[in-house]
């Protein structure tokens, strides 16, 4: 997606009032700094040069103390405004990332490592803090206060002003050179962090599997290498930071020394300057260079933060771009991105999506008809390829997709579900291409139950309610559980439906997880139900319970199952037989037995107890 403005520009434009406040505070701070220097120079002149009595300078010292207090308060105010800007920007960016991920298309949701996305949503957004809390306040100060000090210095002593004017550009010039290097290193660092986070989370989630297969030690080495790469990237940035600090200090000390030498010559050799003027200029010069030096340090932090913000922006652009293309003719559509969610309804009306939503949902008693129209799909060049002819799936049919392992059954199911986009051909729903439907509206009509449904950390009731996509009553939840054969399980637990289950379904058996997934579907009442043979690996009693529940759920829906069990295959209204990625033939069980030797061979193996 092409953005007219960068993410940082968007955030800054939303905080114009605080930017104006920063400008006012910085101007007031500049006046306070000059006033403090002038009052201090006057106090030293009276006490040490004119030998004035203490009582005669009490008022002057009081004003000096007041100026110092005001300066401290204004400095604190500048920092506070910066922190508020940072908090607001981080909140907006994190909300944008989460909103973007929520509204992203299904293919983009499935792509990439979870740990990398978490790293961007948390670490990269947090790193953006420095840009708003440190960089912007310092840059605002640098844009106002040094100019004010320079004007006062020229009014007091032009030669010192010229020296400051000629030496000052070396600091921003060096800042720019270092900043360009820092930004590149920062982006490298966050790429390493995302990789490290993804590898670490993957390892944690699969720790049991790694231990069982004796791969834990090797994965530990992989995490260690990833961690060391992240360390090296971080140390590279710190190396630049230390070099930056050293060079800035050297430039500042040299510049102050030149001004001090010139003042000393004017004051002691040529005696062309008063002590008050020389001392005032000598007080202002370090303030001038100190502000520029602090700006240099803040610039380094800002460039580091810009690298982090760029990673966030890339993530938003990538998923938003995918969803925009998907919203056209390439796949399922959704409206996402920070500045586009509000216009979803308008886009739907322009694209005719609202009409297609009605086509799906108006008559809940009649599932939609579907046509697989010469689908072709390939995961990568020179890899497995799937092909189908033109196949019509009638409303309410129970369809079984069968074939040997690796023949493309699950891939075909994903294409029908809209989880994958075909390279060519299309899935037609009620005569309209699936790519024309709004993704949210489509998935409201579909339930997809895998062999390993995901169970979230929470109660039984909360996990079932996820299936509704709306607020549901406790009665509806309990009825869905009853229909799925889960009520008996819940009744045996101490807290019933309020019993907590662990993340990933820890504490539940395989059959209980499947029944919970079915309960979600009963609550949703979809028009299309997709199964990846959920009864494989279950005991006979659990399988019978699930089969009864599935039959009840499928009475008013089109059911498409990746089938392995002979029972499921025999009772299907239509069978799609896959072989090496090709949809070879379709028909009823008896028909395929007669005309398709490969199918008859597969069934014979099953009857003898072999593997399908």
Rosetta blueprint (number, residue, H / E / L):
1 X L
2 X L
3 X L
4 X L
5 X L
6 X L
7 X H
8 X H
9 X H
10 X H
11 X H
12 X H
13 X H
14 X L
15 X L
16 X H
17 X H
18 X H
19 X H
20 X H
21 X H
22 X H
23 X H
24 X H
25 X H
26 X H
27 X H
28 X H
29 X H
30 X H
31 X H
32 X H
33 X H
34 X H
35 X H
36 X H
37 X H
38 X H
39 X H
40 X H
41 X H
42 X H
43 X H
44 X H
45 X H
46 X H
47 X H
48 X H
49 X H
50 X L
51 X L
52 X L
53 X L
54 X H
55 X H
56 X H
57 X H
58 X H
59 X H
60 X H
61 X H
62 X H
63 X H
64 X H
65 X H
66 X H
67 X H
68 X H
69 X H
70 X H
71 X H
72 X H
73 X H
74 X H
75 X H
76 X H
77 X H
78 X H
79 X H
80 X H
81 X H
82 X H
83 X H
84 X H
85 X H
86 X H
87 X H
88 X H
89 X H
90 X H
91 X H
92 X H
93 X H
94 X H
95 X H
96 X H
97 X H
98 X H
99 X H
100 X H
101 X H
102 X H
103 X H
104 X L
105 X L
106 X H
107 X H
108 X H
109 X H
110 X H
111 X L
112 X L
113 X L
114 X H
115 X H
116 X H
117 X H
118 X H
119 X H
120 X H
121 X H
122 X H
123 X H
124 X H
125 X H
126 X H
127 X H
128 X L
129 X H
130 X H
131 X H
132 X H
133 X H
134 X H
135 X H
136 X H
137 X H
138 X H
139 X H
140 X H
141 X H
142 X H
143 X H
144 X H
145 X H
146 X H
147 X H
148 X H
149 X H
150 X H
151 X H
152 X H
153 X H
154 X H
155 X H
156 X H
157 X L
158 X H
159 X H
160 X H
161 X H
162 X H
163 X H
164 X H
165 X H
166 X H
167 X H
168 X H
169 X H
170 X H
171 X H
172 X H
173 X H
174 X H
175 X H
176 X H
177 X H
178 X H
179 X H
180 X H
181 X H
182 X H
183 X H
184 X H
185 X H
186 X H
187 X H
188 X H
189 X H
190 X H
191 X H
192 X H
193 X H
194 X H
195 X H
196 X H
197 X H
198 X H
199 X H
200 X H
201 X H
202 X H
203 X H
204 X H
205 X H
206 X L
207 X H
208 X H
209 X H
210 X H
211 X H
212 X H
213 X L
214 X L
215 X L
216 X H
217 X H
218 X H
219 X H
220 X H
221 X H
222 X H
223 X H
224 X H
225 X H
226 X H
227 X H
228 X H
229 X H
230 X H
231 X H
232 X H
233 X H
234 X H
235 X H
236 X H
237 X H
238 X H
239 X H
240 X H
241 X H
242 X H
243 X H
244 X H
245 X H
246 X H
247 X H
248 X H
249 X H
250 X H
251 X H
252 X H
253 X H
254 X H
255 X H
256 X H
257 X H
258 X H
259 X H
260 X H
261 X H
262 X H
263 X H
264 X H
265 X H
266 X H
267 X H
268 X H
269 X H
270 X L
271 X L
272 X L
273 X L
274 X L
275 X H
276 X H
277 X H
278 X H
279 X H
280 X H
281 X H
282 X H
283 X H
284 X H
285 X H
286 X H
287 X H
288 X H
289 X H
290 X H
291 X H
292 X H
293 X H
294 X H
295 X H
296 X H
297 X H
298 X H
299 X H
300 X H
301 X H
302 X H
303 X H
304 X H
305 X H
306 X H
307 X H
308 X H
309 X H
310 X H
311 X H
312 X H
313 X H
314 X H
315 X H
316 X H
317 X H
318 X H
319 X H
320 X H
321 X H
322 X H
323 X H
324 X H
325 X H
326 X H
327 X H
328 X H
329 X H
330 X H
331 X L
332 X L
333 X E
334 X L
335 X L
336 X L
337 X L
338 X L
339 X L
340 X L
341 X H
342 X H
343 X H
344 X H
345 X H
346 X H
347 X H
348 X H
349 X H
350 X H
351 X H
352 X L
353 X H
354 X H
355 X H
356 X H
357 X H
358 X H
359 X H
360 X H
361 X H
362 X L
363 X L
364 X L
365 X L
366 X L
367 X L
368 X L
369 X L
370 X E
371 X E
372 X E
373 X E
374 X E
375 X E
376 X E
377 X E
378 X E
379 X L
380 X L
381 X L
382 X L
383 X L
384 X L
385 X E
386 X E
387 X E
388 X L
389 X L
390 X E
391 X E
392 X E
393 X E
394 X L
395 X L
396 X L
397 X L
398 X E
399 X E
400 X E
401 X E
402 X E
403 X E
404 X L
405 X L
406 X L
407 X L
408 X L
409 X H
410 X H
411 X H
412 X H
413 X H
414 X H
415 X H
416 X H
417 X H
418 X L
419 X L
420 X L
421 X L
422 X L
423 X L
424 X E
425 X E
426 X E
427 X E
428 X E
429 X E
430 X L
431 X L
432 X E
433 X E
434 X H
435 X H
436 X H
437 X L
438 X E
439 X H
440 X H
441 X H
442 X H
443 X H
444 X L
445 X L
446 X E
447 X E
448 X E
449 X E
450 X L
451 X L
452 X L
453 X L
454 X L
455 X L
456 X L
457 X L
458 X E
459 X E
460 X H
461 X H
462 X H
463 X H
464 X H
465 X H
466 X L
467 X L
468 X L
469 X L
470 X L
471 X L
472 X L
473 X L
474 X H
475 X H
476 X H
477 X H
478 X H
479 X H
480 X H
481 X H
482 X H
483 X H
484 X L
485 X L
486 X L
487 X H
488 X H
489 X H
490 X H
491 X H
492 X L
493 X L
494 X L
495 X L
496 X H
497 X H
498 X H
499 X L
500 X E
501 X E
502 X L
503 X H
504 X H
505 X H
506 X L
507 X L
508 X L
509 X L
510 X H
511 X H
512 X H
513 X H
514 X H
515 X H
516 X H
517 X H
518 X H
519 X H
520 X H
521 X H
522 X H
523 X H
524 X H
525 X L
526 X L
527 X L
528 X E
529 X E
530 X E
531 X E
532 X L
533 X L
534 X L
535 X L
536 X L
537 X L
538 X L
539 X L
540 X H
541 X H
542 X H
543 X H
544 X H
545 X H
546 X H
547 X H
548 X H
549 X H
550 X H
551 X H
552 X H
553 X H
554 X H
555 X H
556 X H
557 X L
558 X E
559 X E
560 X E
561 X E
562 X E
563 X L
564 X L
565 X L
566 X H
567 X H
568 X H
569 X H
570 X H
571 X L
572 X L
573 X L
574 X E
575 X E
576 X E
577 X E
578 X E
579 X E
580 X L
581 X L
582 X E
583 X E
584 X E
585 X E
586 X E
587 X E
588 X L
589 X H
590 X H
591 X H
592 X H
593 X H
594 X H
595 X H
596 X L
597 X H
598 X H
599 X H
600 X H
601 X H
602 X H
603 X H
604 X H
605 X H
606 X H
607 X H
608 X L
609 X L
610 X L
611 X L
612 X L
